[in-house]
Amino acid sequence: MNLRFLSTVIAISRHRSLNAAAQSLGLSHSAVSLQVKSLEDELQFKILDRSKRPPTLTGEGMALVEHAHRIEDAASDIRALADGDRLVGRVIIGAVPSVIKDLMAPVLANLHDKQPDLDIEVASGLSQILIDQVLDGSIHAALVTDPGYAVPNLSIEHICEEPYRLIVASGVADTDPIRLLQSQPFIWFDRRSRLTRDVEAMLKQAGVTVRSTMEVNSFEGVAALVRHNLGVSILPKQALSADPQGIQTIPLGKKGACRFVVVASRENSPRKNLVHLLATELRALFK
């Protein structure tokens, strides 16, 4: 089976017409049609429904696209072993939502300029979910919170530290963190996250019991509730990000209380060059 022909089918699914796919590949319309017909003859099913204008992928054609993506990804990983500094093909990079704006976005822009043959996709989610996807090969690398323990077959590259601090609405006169935590409603970030497990451990160690009232799955949502004086919370100081307006921060006074942002990848990944470049570009943001 010709890998170039499979790439042509992927291009058709992406551009939704033979003409647009042909232009993207630098081929003629007739060349694209011949490649699809050759695949149909080999596979013995219709890839395109030619009764429609423009022709569209059949159900079998759409299923072929899914398999073609996996084959193309595997071929790109194999080529990456020998391509040196030149990065090519489709890669998927994960990131927790809190690092996308100030860390991941500028780095992806730099990678796009330096490695134009790299087709980058981004997946977002909680750290543990992204780490699981790295380990099962669904994504190539992820910018996540350090899990805090050794994970078999997982490689970690440290990027930065983000200290935890108490956030309260501007204008709140009391600055004693213990009194505020005991007297004010507490707004949790996603209870499934490593961050929240850290906060729970910190509160337990300090002997503080909070009055839980709300749970939000984004830093922005937590900050918005705090800004309207609906409670207090504990969040990390996001690297390179300005503090939200209407918020004041209070140090917790616990040395070493922070989350560690890392690049996670599989050991012996065929995309080691990509992982190294990603980590290098991220660290360069702090220089």
C-alpha positions in Angstrom: 0.0 0.0 0.0 1.4 3.4 -1.0 1.8 5.8 1.9 1.5 8.8 -0.4 -1.9 7.6 -1.5 -3.0 7.4 2.1 -1.8 10.9 2.6 -3.9 12.0 -0.3 -7.0 10.5 1.3 -6.2 12.4 4.5 -5.8 15.6 2.5 -9.3 15.0 0.9 -10.8 14.6 4.4 -9.1 17.7 5.6 -9.9 20.0 2.7 -13.3 18.4 1.7 -12.7 18.6 -2.0 -10.4 16.9 -4.6 -9.3 20.3 -6.0 -8.3 21.8 -2.6 -6.6 18.5 -1.7 -4.7 18.5 -5.0 -3.6 22.1 -4.4 -2.4 21.4 -0.9 -0.3 18.4 -2.2 1.0 20.2 -5.3 -0.7 17.6 -7.5 -3.2 17.8 -10.4 -6.9 17.0 -9.9 -6.4 13.9 -12.2 -3.4 12.7 -10.2 -5.5 12.8 -7.0 -8.3 10.9 -8.6 -6.0 8.3 -10.0 -4.4 7.7 -6.5 -7.8 7.3 -4.9 -8.9 4.9 -7.7 -5.7 2.9 -7.2 -6.5 2.5 -3.5 -10.1 1.6 -4.2 -8.9 -1.2 -6.6 -6.4 -2.5 -4.1 -8.8 -2.4 -1.1 -11.9 -3.4 -3.0 -14.2 -0.8 -1.5 -15.3 2.7 -2.5 -13.5 5.6 -0.8 -15.4 8.4 -2.5 -19.1 8.7 -3.2 -18.9 10.2 -6.7 -22.6 10.5 -7.0 -22.3 13.7 -5.0 -20.9 17.1 -6.1 -18.2 17.5 -4.9 -17.5 13.8 -4.1 -17.5 13.0 -0.4 -15.9 10.2 1.6 -17.9 7.1 2.1 -18.2 5.5 5.5 -15.4 3.1 4.6 -13.4 6.1 3.4 -13.8 7.9 6.7 -12.7 4.7 8.5 -9.7 4.5 6.2 -8.7 8.1 7.2 -8.6 7.1 10.9 -6.3 4.2 10.1 -4.3 6.3 7.6 -3.6 8.8 10.4 -2.2 6.1 12.6 0.0 4.7 9.8 1.2 8.2 8.9 2.0 8.9 12.5 4.0 5.7 12.8 5.9 6.4 9.6 6.7 9.9 10.9 8.0 8.5 14.2 10.2 6.1 12.3 11.6 8.9 10.0 12.2 11.0 13.1 14.8 8.5 14.3 17.0 9.4 11.4 16.0 13.0 10.5 18.3 14.7 13.1 17.4 18.3 13.7 14.6 18.4 11.0 11.2 17.6 12.5 8.5 16.4 10.2 5.0 14.9 10.4 2.0 15.2 12.7 2.7 15.4 16.5 0.2 15.9 19.3 1.3 17.8 22.4 -0.7 17.9 25.6 -1.0 20.8 28.0 -3.0 21.6 31.2 -5.2 24.6 30.4 -3.4 26.9 32.9 -0.2 26.8 30.9 -1.6 27.3 27.4 -1.8 31.1 27.2 1.6 32.1 28.5 3.8 29.0 28.1 2.5 26.7 25.3 1.2 29.3 22.8 4.4 31.3 22.4 6.5 28.1 22.2 4.2 26.5 19.6 4.5 29.7 17.5 8.3 29.4 17.7 8.3 25.8 16.8 6.0 26.6 13.8 8.6 29.1 12.5 11.6 26.9 13.1 10.1 23.6 12.0 7.6 24.4 9.2 7.3 20.7 8.3 5.9 19.9 11.7 2.1 19.6 11.9 1.3 20.3 15.6 -1.9 19.4 17.3 -2.7 20.3 20.9 -4.7 18.3 23.5 -5.9 19.8 26.8 -6.8 18.1 30.0 -5.8 17.3 33.6 -2.2 16.3 34.2 -2.9 12.6 35.1 -5.1 12.1 32.0 -2.4 13.6 29.7 0.3 11.5 31.4 -1.7 8.4 30.7 -2.1 9.5 27.1 1.7 10.0 26.8 2.3 6.5 28.2 -0.2 4.8 25.8 1.2 6.7 22.8 -1.9 8.8 22.1 0.2 12.0 22.4 3.9 12.5 22.0 4.6 14.9 25.0 2.7 17.0 27.5 3.3 20.1 29.6 1.8 19.1 32.9 2.2 19.2 36.7 4.9 16.9 38.0 3.1 13.8 39.4 5.3 13.8 42.5 6.5 10.2 42.2 8.3 8.0 39.7 6.2 6.7 36.9 7.5 3.7 35.0 8.5 4.5 31.4 7.9 8.2 31.9 10.6 10.8 31.3 10.3 14.2 33.0 12.0 17.5 32.1 11.6 20.3 34.7 10.5 23.7 33.3 9.5 25.9 36.2 8.1 26.2 39.7 4.9 28.0 40.6 4.5 28.9 44.3 1.1 28.4 45.9 -0.6 31.4 47.6 -3.9 32.4 49.0 -6.1 34.6 46.8 -8.7 36.9 48.2 -10.8 39.8 46.8 -9.1 43.2 46.6 -10.1 45.3 49.6 -10.2 42.5 52.1 -8.5 44.0 55.1 -7.5 40.8 56.9 -4.2 39.4 55.6 -3.8 36.5 58.0 -4.1 33.3 55.9 -5.2 31.0 58.7 -8.0 33.3 59.8 -9.2 33.8 56.2 -9.2 30.1 55.5 -11.1 29.3 58.7 -13.6 32.1 58.3 -14.3 32.4 54.6 -15.9 29.9 52.2 -13.3 28.0 50.2 -13.5 27.6 46.4 -11.8 24.5 45.1 -10.1 24.0 41.8 -11.1 20.6 40.2 -11.0 18.0 43.0 -9.5 15.4 40.6 -6.4 17.4 40.1 -2.9 17.0 41.6 -3.1 20.7 42.6 -6.1 20.0 44.9 -4.4 17.0 46.5 -1.4 19.3 47.3 -3.8 21.9 48.8 -5.6 19.3 50.9 -2.3 18.0 52.2 -1.2 21.6 53.1 -4.4 22.3 54.9 -4.2 19.1 56.8 -0.6 19.7 57.8 -1.6 23.2 59.0 -4.6 21.8 61.0 -7.0 23.9 59.0 -10.5 22.8 58.1 -12.2 24.9 55.4 -15.8 25.4 54.6 -16.1 24.1 51.0 -18.8 25.8 49.0 -17.9 25.6 45.3 -15.7 23.7 42.8 -14.6 25.1 39.4 -12.5 23.4 36.7 -10.6 26.5 35.6 -8.2 28.9 37.3 -10.1 31.8 35.6 -13.4 30.6 37.1 -11.9 30.3 40.6 -10.4 33.8 40.3 -13.7 35.2 39.1 -15.6 33.9 42.1 -12.9 35.2 44.5 -12.9 38.6 42.8 -16.6 38.9 43.6 -15.9 38.1 47.2 -17.7 34.7 47.2 -14.8 33.0 49.0 -11.1 32.5 49.0 -8.9 29.9 47.3 -5.3 28.6 46.9 -3.8 28.7 43.5 -0.2 28.7 42.1 1.4 31.9 40.8 1.2 31.1 37.1 4.6 31.6 35.5 4.8 34.6 33.3 1.2 35.5 34.0 0.0 38.7 35.6 -2.3 38.4 38.6 -6.0 38.8 37.8 -7.5 42.2 38.4 -9.6 42.5 41.6 -7.5 39.9 43.3 -4.9 40.2 46.1 -2.5 37.4 46.9 -1.2 36.4 50.4 1.9 34.2 50.8 1.3 31.0 52.7 4.6 31.1 54.4 5.4 27.5 53.7 8.8 27.2 52.0 8.7 24.9 49.1 4.9 24.9 48.7 4.6 25.0 44.9 3.7 23.0 41.8 6.3 21.9 39.4 5.6 22.3 35.7 7.3 19.7 33.6 7.5 18.2 30.1 6.4 14.6 30.2 7.3 12.1 27.5 7.8 8.3 27.1 11.2 6.9 27.7 12.8 5.8 24.4 10.3 8.0 22.5 11.1 8.2 18.8 10.3 11.9 19.1 13.2 12.7 21.5 14.3 15.6 19.4 10.9 17.1 19.6 10.7 16.7 23.3 14.2 18.3 23.8 13.3 21.2 21.5 10.0 21.7 23.3 11.7 21.8 26.7 14.5 24.1 25.4 12.0 26.6 23.9 10.0 26.6 27.2 13.0 27.3 29.3 14.1 30.1 26.9 10.9 32.0 27.9 12.4 32.6 31.4 15.7 34.1 30.2 
